[in-house]
Amino acid sequence: MNYRLSTLLAEKTFIANATEVIDINVADPISQLLIELEVNGSADAAVAHAIACLTKIELVDGSDVLFSLSGYEAEAADILQNGLIRSNFNCYLNTLGVQRYIGINFGRKLWDPLLAFDPKKFKNPQLKLSLDINAGGNSSAENKLTVLAAMFDEKMISPMGFLMHKEIKDYAMAASAHNYTDLPTDFPYRKLFIRQMTVGTEPCQHVDTIKLSQDVDKKVVFDHEILQLLRSIAAKYPQLEEQIIFAVTTGTTYVYTTVSERATATFAPWATAAATTSIASYGSAGGRMAVIASAAMNAVAHVSGWAPHGVWEIPFGDQDDIDDWFDVEGIGSLRLDVKGTSGALASDSVQIFLQQLRRY
């Protein structure tokens, strides 16, 4: 057998905020870690997307940080890596739960023989998962975690490195203001991610243009409006789709979605009998839909759109060709300029994170 799926953490229930530390005490290379988060609700009204409960994911080797993203960022990176939302179960109803699956991808694809996480290259690798159990979902009183590892088994490989993910910056915006970030020049870039998510507002309404330049504008890699980048270099990504089950009333009900840009939805009753109830939505942006119905009921929404959790991805080069990625070695300075729109406020924020090639 060339591959196997191993359990690193059997399902564990948390009834208080916690950080779970998992020793990666296996010897075989890992192609992907899969985190299952279950958020169980005790009411019908949701306070935020369920992934908000997973506040931080870290992979460390002592003081060496190999992966460090929020749950929002990690799930978005996984979705953009694979071009689809995983087969989650999104049931925001009293006594039921939401199950989310987040992949930490160490290679260009699952079972990439050249790029994988090799625990033998490190002294004491650990996965750290931090929970805020009621930050998302619908009045959650408990979270559950399971961690699986997609590992190489009898297939012997000698990976030359792995894909490393790190958040570089998290800052508050200002109207029409430029924010400059000096990016690291230590490892080649495969992807650059920019996240801006304010519920009820599309990211393009707060982020105007982004510019990446090296050596004080000696070379400008790109300088464009964010929507231009979505429709050009990131155009290969398909429209994302997911299903969400929720309770709706004749007042405004908020439904939290993974997509944040140009979100649309179709609705149907989720019931044992046919009904003539009508459902409408408005303000569907920034990971949240406002929904109303002619009568209280449970419903299911089929949602589609772009920019998972407000994240825009900028890929560098042919994503399958390691030698074609952005080699930053020898660059004196690499600066990212993110300009806010006139509508950006201090209560809006931007996160910048990277996917880099780390060689052994």
RAZI-V22582 format. One line per field, one symbol per residue. ss: DSSP state (A for helix, B for strand, O for the rest). phi: phi as a letter, one per 20 degrees, with the letter a starting at -180 (. if undefined). Layout:
ss=???
phi=???
//
This chain:
ss=OOBBBBBBBBBBBBOOOBBBBBBOOOOOOBBBBBBBBBBBOOOOOOOBOAAAABBBBBBBBOOBBBBBBOAAAAAAAAAAAAOOOOOOBBBBOOOOBBBBBBBBBOOOOOOOOOBOBOAAAOOOBBBBBBBOOOOOBOOOOBBBBBBBBBBBOOOOOOOOBBBBBBBBBBBBOOOOOBBBBBOOOOOBBBBBBBBOOBOOBOAAAOBBBBBBBBOOOOBBBBBBBAAAAAAOOOOOOOOBBBBBBBBBOOOOBBBBOOBBBBBBBBBBBOOOOOOOOOBBBBBBBOOBBBBBBOOOBBBBBBBBBBBBOOBBBBBOOOOOOAAAOBOOOOOOOBBBBBBBOOOOOOOOBBBBBBBBBBBO
phi=.fcbddeebfgcecdbgacedcfedddffdebecdddddedcbeeeeaggfffefbccdccmeeedbbbffgfffffffffdmaefffdddecgmdbdddcceeeecfbfmffecbedgfecebfcddddddfdfcmdlfdbcccccdcedfdffeccferbedcbfebcbeebfleecdceefcecgeebddcdbccgncfgfeddeccccccllmfcdfbbbffffffedfdffeffecbdcdbdccfefdededffcdlfcbdcbfdbebfcdfdcccbmebmmbdecccfbfaebcdddcrclflmddddedmffedgfeffeefnffbccdddeeffefcffeccdcbcdcedee
//
